[in-house]
Protein backbone atom coordinates (compact mmCIF):
# COMPACT_ATOMS: atom_id res chain seq x y z
CA UNK A 1 0.00 0.00 0.00
CA UNK A 2 1.11 3.49 -0.70
CA UNK A 3 1.42 6.10 2.03
CA UNK A 4 -1.37 8.20 0.47
CA UNK A 5 -3.74 5.21 0.62
CA UNK A 6 -2.91 4.63 4.27
CA UNK A 7 -3.45 8.28 5.24
CA UNK A 8 -7.04 8.12 3.99
CA UNK A 9 -7.93 5.22 6.32
CA UNK A 10 -9.35 5.66 9.80
CA UNK A 11 -7.54 4.31 12.86
CA UNK A 12 -9.89 1.32 13.04
CA UNK A 13 -9.39 0.51 9.36
CA UNK A 14 -5.62 0.75 9.78
CA UNK A 15 -5.77 -1.63 12.74
CA UNK A 16 -7.81 -4.16 10.75
CA UNK A 17 -5.51 -3.88 7.74
CA UNK A 18 -2.46 -4.26 9.98
CA UNK A 19 -3.81 -7.50 11.44
CA UNK A 20 -4.55 -8.81 7.96
CA UNK A 21 -1.13 -7.90 6.52
CA UNK A 22 0.72 -9.36 9.52
CA UNK A 23 -1.12 -12.67 9.08
CA UNK A 24 -0.26 -12.72 5.36
CA UNK A 25 3.36 -11.86 6.19
CA UNK A 26 3.67 -14.75 8.64
CA UNK A 27 2.15 -17.18 6.12
CA UNK A 28 4.52 -15.96 3.42
CA UNK A 29 7.58 -16.29 5.67
CA UNK A 30 6.56 -19.80 6.66
CA UNK A 31 5.98 -20.90 3.07
CA UNK A 32 9.30 -19.33 2.05
CA UNK A 33 11.16 -21.27 4.74
CA UNK A 34 9.65 -24.54 3.54
CA UNK A 35 10.19 -23.95 -0.16
CA UNK A 36 11.51 -20.70 -1.67
CA UNK A 37 8.81 -18.48 -3.11
CA UNK A 38 9.13 -17.15 -6.62
CA UNK A 39 9.54 -13.50 -5.64
CA UNK A 40 11.20 -13.11 -2.21
CA UNK A 41 11.11 -9.31 -2.53
CA UNK A 42 7.42 -9.55 -1.62
CA UNK A 43 8.53 -10.34 1.94
CA UNK A 44 10.48 -7.09 2.14
CA UNK A 45 7.59 -5.12 0.67
CA UNK A 46 5.15 -6.59 3.20
CA UNK A 47 7.51 -5.77 6.06
CA UNK A 48 7.69 -2.17 4.85
CA UNK A 49 3.91 -1.99 4.49
CA UNK A 50 3.55 -3.18 8.08
CA UNK A 51 5.93 -0.44 9.20
CA UNK A 52 3.97 2.20 7.25
CA UNK A 53 0.70 1.03 8.80
CA UNK A 54 2.15 1.03 12.32
CA UNK A 55 3.64 4.50 11.85
CA UNK A 56 0.39 5.97 10.56
CA UNK A 57 -1.59 4.28 13.35
CA UNK A 58 0.74 5.82 15.94
CA UNK A 59 0.33 9.27 14.38
CA UNK A 60 -3.47 8.99 14.33
CA UNK A 61 -3.59 7.81 17.95
CA UNK A 62 -1.49 10.76 19.12
CA UNK A 63 -3.79 13.38 17.66
Biopython code that builds the backbone (N, CA, C, O; Angstrom):
import numpy as np
from Bio.PDB.StructureBuilder import StructureBuilder

atoms = [
    (1, "UNK", "N", (0.831, -1.182, 0.000)),
    (1, "UNK", "CA", (0.000, 0.000, 0.000)),
    (1, "UNK", "C", (0.874, 1.243, 0.000)),
    (1, "UNK", "O", (1.949, 1.279, 0.598)),
    (2, "UNK", "N", (0.395, 2.221, -0.664)),
    (2, "UNK", "CA", (1.108, 3.489, -0.700)),
    (2, "UNK", "C", (0.758, 4.326, 0.529)),
    (2, "UNK", "O", (-0.276, 4.115, 1.163)),
    (3, "UNK", "N", (1.620, 5.264, 0.851)),
    (3, "UNK", "CA", (1.417, 6.104, 2.026)),
    (3, "UNK", "C", (0.138, 6.932, 1.889)),
    (3, "UNK", "O", (-0.571, 7.142, 2.874)),
    (4, "UNK", "N", (-0.158, 7.401, 0.684)),
    (4, "UNK", "CA", (-1.367, 8.199, 0.470)),
    (4, "UNK", "C", (-2.619, 7.364, 0.734)),
    (4, "UNK", "O", (-3.598, 7.878, 1.275)),
    (5, "UNK", "N", (-2.600, 6.096, 0.364)),
    (5, "UNK", "CA", (-3.741, 5.214, 0.617)),
    (5, "UNK", "C", (-3.938, 5.017, 2.116)),
    (5, "UNK", "O", (-5.068, 4.995, 2.603)),
    (6, "UNK", "N", (-2.848, 4.877, 2.836)),
    (6, "UNK", "CA", (-2.912, 4.628, 4.268)),
    (6, "UNK", "C", (-3.421, 5.859, 5.010)),
    (6, "UNK", "O", (-4.166, 5.732, 5.982)),
    (7, "UNK", "N", (-3.027, 7.048, 4.563)),
    (7, "UNK", "CA", (-3.449, 8.285, 5.241)),
    (7, "UNK", "C", (-4.956, 8.472, 5.189)),
    (7, "UNK", "O", (-5.533, 9.088, 6.085)),
    (8, "UNK", "N", (-5.604, 7.947, 4.144)),
    (8, "UNK", "CA", (-7.044, 8.122, 3.986)),
    (8, "UNK", "C", (-7.854, 7.167, 4.866)),
    (8, "UNK", "O", (-9.070, 7.330, 4.976)),
    (9, "UNK", "N", (-7.223, 6.189, 5.487)),
    (9, "UNK", "CA", (-7.926, 5.221, 6.317)),
    (9, "UNK", "C", (-8.109, 5.755, 7.736)),
    (9, "UNK", "O", (-7.316, 6.566, 8.214)),
    (10, "UNK", "N", (-9.153, 5.293, 8.392)),
    (10, "UNK", "CA", (-9.349, 5.659, 9.801)),
    (10, "UNK", "C", (-8.483, 4.756, 10.665)),
    (10, "UNK", "O", (-7.919, 3.774, 10.182)),
    (11, "UNK", "N", (-8.383, 5.090, 11.943)),
    (11, "UNK", "CA", (-7.538, 4.313, 12.856)),
    (11, "UNK", "C", (-8.030, 2.868, 12.957)),
    (11, "UNK", "O", (-7.219, 1.943, 13.012)),
    (12, "UNK", "N", (-9.338, 2.668, 12.983)),
    (12, "UNK", "CA", (-9.895, 1.316, 13.039)),
    (12, "UNK", "C", (-9.591, 0.516, 11.789)),
    (12, "UNK", "O", (-9.265, -0.668, 11.861)),
    (13, "UNK", "N", (-9.702, 1.176, 10.632)),
    (13, "UNK", "CA", (-9.390, 0.510, 9.365)),
    (13, "UNK", "C", (-7.919, 0.128, 9.298)),
    (13, "UNK", "O", (-7.566, -0.948, 8.815)),
    (14, "UNK", "N", (-7.062, 1.024, 9.789)),
    (14, "UNK", "CA", (-5.624, 0.746, 9.784)),
    (14, "UNK", "C", (-5.328, -0.455, 10.675)),
    (14, "UNK", "O", (-4.516, -1.310, 10.321)),
    (15, "UNK", "N", (-5.983, -0.517, 11.824)),
    (15, "UNK", "CA", (-5.767, -1.630, 12.745)),
    (15, "UNK", "C", (-6.189, -2.953, 12.106)),
    (15, "UNK", "O", (-5.487, -3.958, 12.223)),
    (16, "UNK", "N", (-7.342, -2.946, 11.429)),
    (16, "UNK", "CA", (-7.812, -4.159, 10.747)),
    (16, "UNK", "C", (-6.862, -4.568, 9.624)),
    (16, "UNK", "O", (-6.539, -5.747, 9.473)),
    (17, "UNK", "N", (-6.426, -3.605, 8.850)),
    (17, "UNK", "CA", (-5.512, -3.883, 7.741)),
    (17, "UNK", "C", (-4.175, -4.404, 8.272)),
    (17, "UNK", "O", (-3.577, -5.302, 7.679)),
    (18, "UNK", "N", (-3.716, -3.846, 9.374)),
    (18, "UNK", "CA", (-2.458, -4.262, 9.977)),
    (18, "UNK", "C", (-2.525, -5.718, 10.417)),
    (18, "UNK", "O", (-1.579, -6.476, 10.202)),
    (19, "UNK", "N", (-3.622, -6.109, 11.022)),
    (19, "UNK", "CA", (-3.811, -7.501, 11.440)),
    (19, "UNK", "C", (-3.794, -8.430, 10.232)),
    (19, "UNK", "O", (-3.178, -9.496, 10.260)),
    (20, "UNK", "N", (-4.473, -8.012, 9.179)),
    (20, "UNK", "CA", (-4.545, -8.815, 7.959)),
    (20, "UNK", "C", (-3.174, -8.964, 7.298)),
    (20, "UNK", "O", (-2.796, -10.065, 6.899)),
    (21, "UNK", "N", (-2.440, -7.878, 7.183)),
    (21, "UNK", "CA", (-1.129, -7.897, 6.523)),
    (21, "UNK", "C", (-0.123, -8.704, 7.348)),
    (21, "UNK", "O", (0.703, -9.423, 6.786)),
    (22, "UNK", "N", (-0.190, -8.585, 8.678)),
    (22, "UNK", "CA", (0.720, -9.364, 9.517)),
    (22, "UNK", "C", (0.470, -10.860, 9.373)),
    (22, "UNK", "O", (1.416, -11.648, 9.357)),
    (23, "UNK", "N", (-0.791, -11.254, 9.268)),
    (23, "UNK", "CA", (-1.120, -12.668, 9.076)),
    (23, "UNK", "C", (-0.589, -13.161, 7.732)),
    (23, "UNK", "O", (-0.022, -14.251, 7.649)),
    (24, "UNK", "N", (-0.773, -12.362, 6.683)),
    (24, "UNK", "CA", (-0.256, -12.723, 5.362)),
    (24, "UNK", "C", (1.269, -12.812, 5.382)),
    (24, "UNK", "O", (1.856, -13.699, 4.763)),
    (25, "UNK", "N", (1.902, -11.883, 6.101)),
    (25, "UNK", "CA", (3.361, -11.864, 6.192)),
    (25, "UNK", "C", (3.884, -13.137, 6.857)),
    (25, "UNK", "O", (4.850, -13.740, 6.390)),
    (26, "UNK", "N", (3.234, -13.536, 7.951)),
    (26, "UNK", "CA", (3.665, -14.749, 8.642)),
    (26, "UNK", "C", (3.488, -15.989, 7.771)),
    (26, "UNK", "O", (4.343, -16.874, 7.764)),
    (27, "UNK", "N", (2.376, -16.052, 7.034)),
    (27, "UNK", "CA", (2.148, -17.179, 6.125)),
    (27, "UNK", "C", (3.214, -17.211, 5.035)),
    (27, "UNK", "O", (3.729, -18.273, 4.685)),
    (28, "UNK", "N", (3.538, -16.026, 4.499)),
    (28, "UNK", "CA", (4.522, -15.961, 3.421)),
    (28, "UNK", "C", (5.908, -16.364, 3.925)),
    (28, "UNK", "O", (6.635, -17.076, 3.232)),
    (29, "UNK", "N", (6.275, -15.915, 5.119)),
    (29, "UNK", "CA", (7.577, -16.290, 5.674)),
    (29, "UNK", "C", (7.662, -17.790, 5.916)),
    (29, "UNK", "O", (8.696, -18.406, 5.659)),
    (30, "UNK", "N", (6.586, -18.372, 6.406)),
    (30, "UNK", "CA", (6.563, -19.795, 6.659)),
    (30, "UNK", "C", (6.678, -20.584, 5.353)),
    (30, "UNK", "O", (7.445, -21.543, 5.269)),
    (31, "UNK", "N", (5.920, -20.180, 4.346)),
    (31, "UNK", "CA", (5.983, -20.897, 3.069)),
    (31, "UNK", "C", (7.343, -20.712, 2.402)),
    (31, "UNK", "O", (7.812, -21.600, 1.691)),
    (32, "UNK", "N", (7.976, -19.564, 2.629)),
    (32, "UNK", "CA", (9.299, -19.326, 2.053)),
    (32, "UNK", "C", (10.360, -20.184, 2.747)),
    (32, "UNK", "O", (11.331, -20.602, 2.115)),
    (33, "UNK", "N", (10.180, -20.442, 4.029)),
    (33, "UNK", "CA", (11.164, -21.269, 4.736)),
    (33, "UNK", "C", (11.042, -22.737, 4.340)),
    (33, "UNK", "O", (12.026, -23.475, 4.380)),
    (34, "UNK", "N", (9.849, -23.158, 3.961)),
    (34, "UNK", "CA", (9.645, -24.541, 3.536)),
    (34, "UNK", "C", (10.160, -24.743, 2.114)),
    (34, "UNK", "O", (10.964, -25.639, 1.854)),
    (35, "UNK", "N", (9.690, -23.907, 1.208)),
    (35, "UNK", "CA", (10.190, -23.946, -0.164)),
    (35, "UNK", "C", (10.240, -22.509, -0.668)),
    (35, "UNK", "O", (9.269, -21.770, -0.509)),
    (36, "UNK", "N", (11.347, -22.102, -1.269)),
    (36, "UNK", "CA", (11.513, -20.704, -1.674)),
    (36, "UNK", "C", (10.379, -20.224, -2.586)),
    (36, "UNK", "O", (9.999, -20.900, -3.542)),
    (37, "UNK", "N", (9.851, -19.039, -2.262)),
    (37, "UNK", "CA", (8.810, -18.482, -3.111)),
    (37, "UNK", "C", (9.448, -17.852, -4.332)),
    (37, "UNK", "O", (10.648, -17.576, -4.360)),
    (38, "UNK", "N", (8.618, -17.631, -5.342)),
    (38, "UNK", "CA", (9.126, -17.151, -6.620)),
    (38, "UNK", "C", (9.726, -15.750, -6.529)),
    (38, "UNK", "O", (10.751, -15.464, -7.147)),
    (39, "UNK", "N", (9.076, -14.874, -5.749)),
    (39, "UNK", "CA", (9.539, -13.497, -5.645)),
    (39, "UNK", "C", (9.755, -13.137, -4.167)),
    (39, "UNK", "O", (8.832, -12.648, -3.514)),
    (40, "UNK", "N", (10.957, -13.371, -3.634)),
    (40, "UNK", "CA", (11.196, -13.107, -2.211)),
    (40, "UNK", "C", (11.162, -11.618, -1.841)),
    (40, "UNK", "O", (11.128, -11.283, -0.657)),
    (41, "UNK", "N", (11.170, -10.740, -2.819)),
    (41, "UNK", "CA", (11.111, -9.310, -2.532)),
    (41, "UNK", "C", (9.740, -8.935, -1.963)),
    (41, "UNK", "O", (9.594, -7.891, -1.328)),
    (42, "UNK", "N", (8.736, -9.790, -2.193)),
    (42, "UNK", "CA", (7.416, -9.551, -1.617)),
    (42, "UNK", "C", (7.484, -9.519, -0.094)),
    (42, "UNK", "O", (6.737, -8.780, 0.547)),
    (43, "UNK", "N", (8.375, -10.315, 0.484)),
    (43, "UNK", "CA", (8.528, -10.344, 1.939)),
    (43, "UNK", "C", (9.001, -8.983, 2.431)),
    (43, "UNK", "O", (8.478, -8.462, 3.416)),
    (44, "UNK", "N", (9.973, -8.414, 1.763)),
    (44, "UNK", "CA", (10.485, -7.094, 2.140)),
    (44, "UNK", "C", (9.394, -6.032, 1.985)),
    (44, "UNK", "O", (9.238, -5.165, 2.845)),
    (45, "UNK", "N", (8.646, -6.106, 0.893)),
    (45, "UNK", "CA", (7.588, -5.124, 0.667)),
    (45, "UNK", "C", (6.505, -5.213, 1.742)),
    (45, "UNK", "O", (5.994, -4.188, 2.192)),
    (46, "UNK", "N", (6.155, -6.432, 2.156)),
    (46, "UNK", "CA", (5.150, -6.591, 3.205)),
    (46, "UNK", "C", (5.658, -6.043, 4.536)),
    (46, "UNK", "O", (4.905, -5.424, 5.288)),
    (47, "UNK", "N", (6.930, -6.273, 4.821)),
    (47, "UNK", "CA", (7.512, -5.768, 6.059)),
    (47, "UNK", "C", (7.467, -4.237, 6.072)),
    (47, "UNK", "O", (7.194, -3.630, 7.108)),
    (48, "UNK", "N", (7.732, -3.629, 4.944)),
    (48, "UNK", "CA", (7.686, -2.165, 4.850)),
    (48, "UNK", "C", (6.261, -1.647, 4.956)),
    (48, "UNK", "O", (6.025, -0.593, 5.547)),
    (49, "UNK", "N", (5.309, -2.378, 4.388)),
    (49, "UNK", "CA", (3.906, -1.988, 4.491)),
    (49, "UNK", "C", (3.444, -2.038, 5.941)),
    (49, "UNK", "O", (2.710, -1.162, 6.399)),
    (50, "UNK", "N", (3.879, -3.071, 6.660)),
    (50, "UNK", "CA", (3.547, -3.177, 8.083)),
    (50, "UNK", "C", (4.107, -1.975, 8.834)),
    (50, "UNK", "O", (3.425, -1.404, 9.686)),
    (51, "UNK", "N", (5.316, -1.595, 8.531)),
    (51, "UNK", "CA", (5.932, -0.441, 9.197)),
    (51, "UNK", "C", (5.169, 0.841, 8.879)),
    (51, "UNK", "O", (4.969, 1.675, 9.762)),
    (52, "UNK", "N", (4.740, 1.006, 7.622)),
    (52, "UNK", "CA", (3.967, 2.195, 7.250)),
    (52, "UNK", "C", (2.650, 2.242, 8.018)),
    (52, "UNK", "O", (2.253, 3.291, 8.526)),
    (53, "UNK", "N", (1.977, 1.095, 8.097)),
    (53, "UNK", "CA", (0.702, 1.032, 8.802)),
    (53, "UNK", "C", (0.877, 1.347, 10.289)),
    (53, "UNK", "O", (0.088, 2.096, 10.864)),
    (54, "UNK", "N", (1.908, 0.777, 10.905)),
    (54, "UNK", "CA", (2.150, 1.028, 12.321)),
    (54, "UNK", "C", (2.492, 2.487, 12.583)),
    (54, "UNK", "O", (2.054, 3.059, 13.581)),
    (55, "UNK", "N", (3.267, 3.088, 11.699)),
    (55, "UNK", "CA", (3.638, 4.495, 11.848)),
    (55, "UNK", "C", (2.410, 5.384, 11.751)),
    (55, "UNK", "O", (2.218, 6.274, 12.579)),
    (56, "UNK", "N", (1.581, 5.149, 10.750)),
    (56, "UNK", "CA", (0.389, 5.968, 10.558)),
    (56, "UNK", "C", (-0.605, 5.771, 11.707)),
    (56, "UNK", "O", (-1.266, 6.721, 12.126)),
    (57, "UNK", "N", (-0.706, 4.554, 12.209)),
    (57, "UNK", "CA", (-1.589, 4.284, 13.345)),
    (57, "UNK", "C", (-1.121, 5.045, 14.583)),
    (57, "UNK", "O", (-1.938, 5.603, 15.315)),
    (58, "UNK", "N", (0.181, 5.071, 14.817)),
    (58, "UNK", "CA", (0.738, 5.822, 15.938)),
    (58, "UNK", "C", (0.439, 7.312, 15.802)),
    (58, "UNK", "O", (0.076, 7.968, 16.779)),
    (59, "UNK", "N", (0.590, 7.842, 14.598)),
    (59, "UNK", "CA", (0.329, 9.269, 14.376)),
    (59, "UNK", "C", (-1.135, 9.598, 14.610)),
    (59, "UNK", "O", (-1.449, 10.640, 15.185)),
    (60, "UNK", "N", (-2.041, 8.720, 14.169)),
    (60, "UNK", "CA", (-3.467, 8.989, 14.334)),
    (60, "UNK", "C", (-3.883, 8.865, 15.797)),
    (60, "UNK", "O", (-4.790, 9.571, 16.237)),
    (61, "UNK", "N", (-3.246, 7.991, 16.549)),
    (61, "UNK", "CA", (-3.588, 7.809, 17.948)),
    (61, "UNK", "C", (-3.093, 8.979, 18.803)),
    (61, "UNK", "O", (-3.680, 9.279, 19.842)),
    (62, "UNK", "N", (-2.023, 9.634, 18.370)),
    (62, "UNK", "CA", (-1.488, 10.759, 19.124)),
    (62, "UNK", "C", (-2.357, 11.999, 18.994)),
    (62, "UNK", "O", (-2.442, 12.803, 19.922)),
    (63, "UNK", "N", (-3.008, 12.156, 17.839)),
    (63, "UNK", "CA", (-3.795, 13.383, 17.661)),
    (63, "UNK", "C", (-5.237, 13.213, 18.031)),
    (63, "UNK", "O", (-6.015, 14.161, 17.932)),
]
sb = StructureBuilder()
sb.init_structure("model")
sb.init_model(0)
sb.init_chain("A")
sb.init_seg("    ")
for serial, (resi, resn, name, xyz) in enumerate(atoms, 1):
    if name == "N":
        sb.init_residue(resn, " ", resi, " ")
    sb.init_atom(name, np.array(xyz, "f"), 0.0, 1.0, " ", f" {name:<3s}", serial, name[0])
structure = sb.get_structure()
